[in-house]
Amino acid sequence: MRIIGGSWRGRQISVPSAGGVRPTGDRVREAWFSILQFEVPQARVVDLCAGSGALGIEALSRGATHVTFVDSAPSALATIASNLQALRAEPASYTLQRADAMQYARALPAQSFTLGFADPPYALDVAAGLVEAWRAIPFATVFAVEHLAAADVGDGGDRRRYGQTAISFFRG
């Protein structure tokens, strides 16, 4: 998998081999960051269900000041750490947090982050729950969640469809 924009454009990153990680594809990631391009520089980002870290790493590459990567799988966090080291990311620009994304999101205070990203495993069907957590306490100014296009994550978001995948953007 490659980074599609910013200072690390074209660089390859690894994907965890275990745990059924399904990284956001290049086309969808490119659309995602095209929509948020003016909000990423200087942003504080939380990447929930981080998996390979592709979304958060893409944000760092495009000028985000800090990304908190949240995943419950040690193998995912180890892969993200390895990717960030290979890219020579400044250690102060990221935090790795081993936690359940839903519990982590529910515990965040309002406006903790500029941007919130979530790409949960489709099989777990937690996208709608993460949106509900954000609606209860908007922990990011903008929250974007990837999900199956057929999934109902609630009303009020700007939904973009890419084949079987959709991203819903919510603004606080």
C-alpha positions as CSV (number, residue, x, y, z in Angstrom):
1,M,0.0,0.0,0.0
2,R,1.3,3.5,-0.8
3,I,0.8,7.0,0.5
4,I,-1.0,9.0,-2.1
5,G,-0.2,12.6,-1.1
6,G,1.9,15.0,0.9
7,S,5.5,14.8,1.9
8,W,5.6,11.0,1.9
9,R,3.7,10.6,-1.4
10,G,4.6,7.4,-3.2
11,R,6.2,5.7,-0.1
12,Q,5.0,2.2,0.7
13,I,3.6,1.2,4.1
14,S,3.0,-2.3,5.4
15,V,-0.4,-3.8,6.4
16,P,-0.8,-6.1,9.4
17,S,-0.8,-9.7,8.2
18,A,-3.1,-10.9,11.0
19,G,-6.5,-9.8,12.2
20,G,-8.3,-9.4,8.8
21,V,-7.3,-5.7,8.3
22,R,-8.9,-4.2,5.3
23,P,-7.1,-1.0,4.6
24,T,-8.9,1.9,2.9
25,G,-8.1,1.6,-0.8
26,D,-6.2,4.3,-2.7
27,R,-9.2,5.6,-4.7
28,V,-11.3,6.0,-1.5
29,R,-8.5,7.5,0.5
30,E,-7.8,9.9,-2.3
31,A,-11.4,11.0,-2.4
32,W,-11.5,11.2,1.5
33,F,-8.5,13.6,1.6
34,S,-9.7,15.6,-1.4
35,I,-12.8,16.4,0.5
36,L,-10.9,17.3,3.7
37,Q,-7.8,18.8,2.0
38,F,-8.1,22.3,3.6
39,E,-8.8,20.9,7.1
40,V,-5.8,18.5,7.3
41,P,-2.9,20.9,7.7
42,Q,-2.2,21.7,11.3
43,A,-5.0,19.3,12.4
44,R,-5.0,17.1,15.5
45,V,-6.4,13.7,14.3
46,V,-7.8,10.6,15.9
47,D,-7.6,7.5,13.7
48,L,-10.1,5.0,15.3
49,C,-9.8,1.3,14.2
50,A,-6.5,2.3,12.8
51,G,-5.5,-1.1,11.3
52,S,-2.5,-0.3,9.0
53,G,-2.6,3.4,10.0
54,A,-3.1,4.4,6.4
55,L,-5.5,7.2,7.2
56,G,-3.5,8.7,10.0
57,I,-0.3,8.4,8.1
58,E,-1.8,10.1,5.1
59,A,-2.9,12.9,7.4
60,L,0.6,13.3,8.8
61,S,2.0,13.3,5.3
62,R,-0.4,16.1,4.4
63,G,0.5,18.3,7.4
64,A,-1.5,17.2,10.4
65,T,0.4,18.1,13.6
66,H,-0.5,15.1,15.6
67,V,-2.3,11.8,15.1
68,T,-3.6,9.4,17.8
69,F,-3.8,5.9,16.3
70,V,-6.3,3.7,18.2
71,D,-6.6,0.0,17.7
72,S,-7.2,-3.0,19.9
73,A,-4.9,-5.4,18.0
74,P,-1.2,-5.4,19.1
75,S,-0.2,-6.5,15.6
76,A,-1.9,-3.4,14.1
77,L,-0.1,-1.1,16.5
78,A,3.2,-2.8,15.9
79,T,2.7,-2.4,12.1
80,I,1.8,1.3,12.5
81,A,4.9,1.9,14.7
82,S,7.1,0.2,12.1
83,N,5.6,2.3,9.3
84,L,6.1,5.5,11.2
85,Q,9.7,4.6,12.0
86,A,10.4,3.7,8.4
87,L,9.0,7.1,7.3
88,R,11.1,8.8,10.1
89,A,8.0,10.4,11.5
90,E,8.7,12.7,14.5
91,P,7.8,10.8,17.6
92,A,6.0,13.9,19.0
93,S,3.7,13.8,16.0
94,Y,1.9,10.6,17.0
95,T,0.5,8.5,19.8
96,L,-0.3,4.8,19.7
97,Q,-3.2,3.8,21.9
98,R,-4.2,0.2,22.4
99,A,-7.9,0.4,23.1
100,D,-11.4,-0.6,21.9
101,A,-12.3,2.2,19.5
102,M,-15.9,2.4,20.8
103,Q,-14.9,2.7,24.4
104,Y,-12.1,5.2,23.5
105,A,-14.5,7.4,21.5
106,R,-17.1,7.4,24.2
107,A,-14.6,8.6,26.8
108,L,-13.3,11.5,24.8
109,P,-14.2,15.1,25.8
110,A,-15.8,17.4,23.3
111,Q,-13.6,18.9,20.6
112,S,-10.5,16.8,21.6
113,F,-9.5,16.6,17.9
114,T,-9.9,18.6,14.7
115,L,-10.5,15.5,12.6
116,G,-11.8,12.0,13.5
117,F,-11.4,9.1,11.2
118,A,-12.8,5.6,11.6
119,D,-12.5,2.6,9.3
120,P,-13.9,-0.2,11.4
121,P,-14.0,-3.8,10.2
122,Y,-17.3,-4.1,8.3
123,A,-18.1,-7.5,9.9
124,L,-18.2,-5.9,13.4
125,D,-20.9,-3.4,12.3
126,V,-19.6,-0.6,14.7
127,A,-19.7,2.3,12.3
128,A,-23.2,3.4,13.4
129,G,-22.1,3.1,17.1
130,L,-19.1,5.3,16.5
131,V,-21.3,7.9,14.8
132,E,-23.6,7.8,17.8
133,A,-20.7,8.3,20.2
134,W,-19.6,11.3,18.1
135,R,-23.2,12.7,18.1
136,A,-23.4,12.3,21.9
137,I,-20.1,14.2,22.5
138,P,-18.6,15.6,19.3
139,F,-14.9,14.7,20.0
140,A,-13.8,16.1,16.6
141,T,-14.9,19.1,14.5
142,V,-15.3,16.7,11.6
143,F,-15.9,13.0,11.9
144,A,-15.6,10.7,8.9
145,V,-16.4,7.0,9.0
146,E,-16.0,4.4,6.2
147,H,-18.7,1.7,6.0
148,L,-20.5,-0.6,3.7
149,A,-22.6,1.5,1.3
150,A,-25.7,-0.5,2.3
151,A,-25.1,0.2,6.1
152,D,-27.2,2.7,7.9
153,V,-25.0,5.0,10.0
154,G,-27.8,7.5,10.7
155,D,-28.9,10.7,9.1
156,G,-27.3,14.1,8.9
157,G,-24.0,13.3,7.3
158,D,-22.6,14.0,3.9
159,R,-22.5,10.4,2.4
160,R,-20.2,9.6,-0.5
161,R,-20.4,6.3,-2.2
162,Y,-17.5,4.4,-4.0
163,G,-18.8,1.1,-5.2
164,Q,-19.7,-1.1,-2.2
165,T,-17.9,1.4,0.2
166,A,-19.2,4.7,1.5
167,I,-17.7,7.4,3.7
168,S,-20.0,9.6,5.8
169,F,-18.8,12.9,6.9
170,F,-20.3,14.6,10.0
171,R,-19.6,18.2,11.0
172,G,-20.0,19.6,14.5
